[in-house]
């Protein structure tokens, strides 16, 4: 493995372990707990797609006239992930984005989708991300998480976007979601078919395919540029810390309610 990747993995190990062993997982006991978790986590499911789309815009050709791209290997990787994330088969063989699969899973467990749907409606009406977030009743940590995503995208620096995409999301999802699946095995587990499918699909894609490939993307984008490698690490640390903050906020919401 690339020595810079090894260094970053070592530097992130503390934050990754904190996330993997977060006490939030031990608080997910009831259907109501899962509902609340999903109602807040869905914003992170949604904004992930914009990281992916930013990379697709920058690393592939999506304009007319078409011209060859600099790195066809990266282009293929991003296009493959886009197909899986934007148009995958759900548990019933229906083609949906993973975000839409998550909304289906929310409905299945009677989680409230009003906040995220209202937010999306505002975005479609050309309301800015910041202003749309101000109108939804979600914890500050959710808003900070989403705003960081779009602040990173606004830099238009591919290595920074790829860092948030890889280390803050794709690379950590298998560990994180395995914990959630274990805690979501409740008495009425038959209610979680869509959620279980969604989670297992992510583990399958991100652990076996997307995670390793995304590390290769980081290598390609940084090359031998020491400053870029440092910025990748800084962005990764920030992304993981904001994910931990999000988890802590959800945990606090659960404790306040109970």
N, C-alpha and C positions, 0 to 999 in steps of 0.2 A: 504493500500500500504506500502511496505517496507520503513522504515524511511530513509534509505540511498538513495533510489530512490527519495523520497520526497525532500530530501536535494539537490540532483543533479538537479532535475527539478526546484527548487527555484533558485539555482545558475545560471542556464542556461536561466532563463526567460527573462533576459535583451537581450541576444544575439538572442534568438528565436523571440522576439518581433521586434528586429531590422531587422531580416531576413524577417519576415512575413510582415512588413510594409515598406520594402525597396522601395525606390523611383524608382527603375528599372521598377517595374510593371506599373507605370504611363507613362513610356516612350514607352511601346509597343502599338503602334497605327496602324501601317501599315504592309502589307505583308512583306516588306523589313525588318522591325524591327524584326518580328518573325523569319525570315530567319537567321539573324545575331545571334539572341539569340540561336537558335538551333545549329548553326555551332560551337559555343563555348561550350554550355552546353552538347553537345553530348559526350565530353571527360569525364564528370562526370558520365554520364549514363554508359559509357563503364567501367570505373575503379571500379564502384560499384561491378561488377561481381567478381572481384578478391578478394575483401573483403569477399564476400560470399563463394567463393571457398576456401579461406584460412581457414575459419571456418569449411567448410565441410571436408577438409583434416584433420584438427586437432580434430574435435569432432565426426566424424564418421569413419568407417573403409573403406578406399578406396584402401587398399593394399591386396596382396595375400601372404600367406593364410589369410583368414578372421578370425578375433577374435572378441569377444563381446566388445562393447565399455563401458566406465565407466558410462556414463549417457545417457541412451536410450531416455529419454525425449528430451534432447538437440539434439540428433542425428535426431530424427523425425522432430523436428522444422526446423533444417537446411535443411534436405532433402525436406521437404514440400516447403520451400521458393525456393530451387533450382529448383524444378519442375515448380513452378509458374514463376520464373525469366528466366529460360533457355529454357522452352518448353511450353509456354502458347498459348492459342488460340487468334489469332488476330481478327479484326472486321469481317473478311470474313471466320472465322473458320479454318484458316491455322495455323499450329503450328510453332511458331517462338519464339526466345528469345525476351525479352523486348528491348534489344539493337537493334535487327533487326527490331522490330516494330517501334522504333524511327527513324531508317534510312528510313523506308518506309514513315513515316510521313514527314521526311525532303524532300524526293523526291516529295511528294504530294504538298508541298508548294514551290517547286523549290529552296530549300536551297542547298548550295554547300557541297557535302559529300567528296570532294577530299582530304581535310586535314586529316580527320579521317580515310578514307580508306587507304591513303598512310601510315599513322601511323601504322595501323593494319598490313599492308603488311610488314613493317619493323620488327614489333614484331614477325611475323610468320617466318621471316628470321633470328631469334635469335639475332636481334639488341637489346641492353639493353633499358629499359624504358627511362633512362636518355638521352641516345644518340638519341633515336627515337624522343623524345620530342624536342631536340635541332634542329631537321631538319624541324619541322612543324612551320608555321607562325601563331602562336597564342600568345595572351598576356602572360606576365610573370605569372600572377595570375592563369591562366589555368595550366601552368606547375607546379607551386607551389602546387596547389590542388592535382594534380595527383601524384607528388613526395611524398607528405605527406602520401597519401594512401599507397604507396608501402614501404615507410619508416616504417609505422606502421605495415604492413604485415611482414617486415623483422625482427621485434622484436620477432616474433613467440610467443608473449604473447596473449593468447586468450582473456583476459579481455580488452586489449587495442584494438585489432581488433574488438571485439564486440562493444566497445564504439564508435569507428568511424562508424561502421555499423549502430548502433542503434540511437545514438544521432545526428550524423552528416548527416545521410541519412534517414533511414526508419522512424524514429520517427518524423522527421520534414517535410517529403514529403507531407502529406495531407494539412497542412497549406500553404505550399509554392505553391503547384500546384493549389490549389483553386484560389489563386490570379492570376496565369497565365491564367487559363481558363477564368476568368472574363475579363481579358484584351485582350484575344485572340478572343473575340466575335466581330469580325470585319464585315465590310459590306459584304464581300464575305466569310462568315462563312462556306459555304458549302465546301470550300476548306480544311477544317480542320477536316474532319471526322476521319482520322487515328490518328491525334494528340489528338483530344478530347477523342477518345476511349482509347488511351494509358494513358492519364492523369487520366481519370475516373477509369480505371482499377487499377492504382496505389493507388488512394484514397480508392477504395474498399478494396484492399488487405492490404495496409499499415495501414489504419485507423482502420479497423474492425478486422484484424487478426494479421498481422505481427508486427505492432507497440507494442501492449500489450505483445505479446509473446517474442519479443526481450528484453523487460524490464525484463521479467522473466529469460531470458538467462543471463543477466547481474547479477541478484541476485544469480543464480546458480554458476556463474564463480567466483564471489567475496566472497560469503559466509560472514564470519565474519572478513575478512582480511581488516583492516582499510587502509593499504597502497594501496591495490588494488583499493579500493573505491576512494581514492584520485587520483590515476593514471587514473582511468576511467573519473573522473571529468576533470582533466587536458587535457586529450585527446579529450574529448567532446567539451571543450571550444575552443581548437585549430581547431578542425574540423569545428565547426560553424563559427569561425572567418574567416577561409579560404573560406568557402562558401559565406560569406558576401563579402569578397574581390573579389571573382569571380563575384558576382552580380554587384559590383561597377565597375569592369573592363568592363563588358558587357555594363553597362550603359554609361561609358565613351566612349566606341567604338561607341555607338549609337549617342551620342552627337557630337563626332568628325565628323561622317559622315554627320550628319544633319546640 
